[in-house]
């Protein structure tokens, strides 16, 4: 005997209720129209190849004189940081008095197959920084890195100390060999040379399904069952579809950069060992004297807290702070709790150092 049994009439009632919700849900979804993302007013100020550097319109009368550049990861699209009104880290940073720029990497194609990490970090990022410095007549700018973009920002700062006044890292992997890093344990066993030599650029869809596979029940099953209970609410359904749009909007990865990042960071753990090579330069985080605010998520399954917190033992600055967000990798940008916590904390931290 099962400890819990339902009568046939109860089962029938639940099935009928589910089917009714599903039928209503199809109508709700069909009436949603285009799913809009990216709500903050912005303009392109620099373009190069697939890259676009955007400047967001300030939302306060006298923003911080030192502009803030957001460096996003190469994976997925940066509108996650500006998803919708009330769920936008960029909107919060603008309201906190920051003058915000963002690098949009675009969608690499076959022409970008041989771009390497040096091209991205000492090339694209450095030229964007110079554009901003010239535009604002500043010797240094502030920088905020998101996930892999935070790792790039650390590398950039270690090599260009004179151009970065303050650095904020958010859910940024530093030690890629922490014990509970499921993604790292998976990637360390991949023959990345064979993968890149065979495919060239790495399909974004392949990477996306890899990330979803780390929590298959929650990310590929349960959320769609739960969706049925949201479909009678147009706003909730639209919010769900915004997230789905972002999750499956996955650019391909330039093959050579993917090869180098996988080998030097995930497989060799070169960032904490000071062995990462970018062109003819070696990245040593001990060279960083810039003030750093390191923000990590306590429930992050992609970048475990221990991976991010390792930064404190690798850098040369005495001005190092940590901020723990009680949520996950994505919630740190889009949850209501994050909007009240993260942008004001960043604004206050920068104001103290301006």
Number of C-alpha atoms within 10 A of each C-alpha: 4 4 4 5 9 8 7 8 9 11 12 12 11 11 12 12 12 14 13 12 17 17 13 14 21 13 12 19 15 8 11 13 9 9 11 13 17 17 16 18 12 16 12 14 14 15 15 11 11 12 17 18 24 21 21 18 15 21 18 13 7 10 16 19 14 24 23 28 27 26 25 26 20 25 19 23 20 21 19 22 23 20 24 19 13 15 22 25 26 27 27 25 22 24 17 22 22 29 24 25 26 24 23 21 24 16 18 20 15 12 10 18 20 15 16 20 21 18 15 18 20 18 12 19 21 15 15 22 23 17 15 23 17 11 11 14 12 14 15 21 21 22 28 25 23 23 24 22 24 27 24 24 28 29 22 24 25 22 20 15 15 13 20 23 22 24 24 25 28 26 31 31 29 28 24 26 21 18 11 14 20 15 19 21 16 12 15 18 10 13 12 18 15 11 15 18 12 11 11 20 24 22 15 19 16 11 17 17 14 15 16 14 14 15 12 13 11 13 13 13 11 11 12 13 11 10 16 19 15 18 22 18 11 15 13 14 19 21 16 16 17 18 17 11 15 16 17 14 15 19 21 23 25 25 27 21 23 24 24 20 18 20 20 16 24 23 19 17 22 21 25 22 14 14 16 21 17 19 11 6 12 16 22 23 23 14 16 24 20 22 20 26 22 23 24 29 24 19 16 19 17 21 28 26 23 19 21 26 21 16 22 17 10 19 21 17 15 12 12 16 13 16 17 17 21 14 17 19 21 16 18 26 24 20 17 13 15 21 21 13 15 20 23 19 16 19 18 12 17 24 14 7 9 11
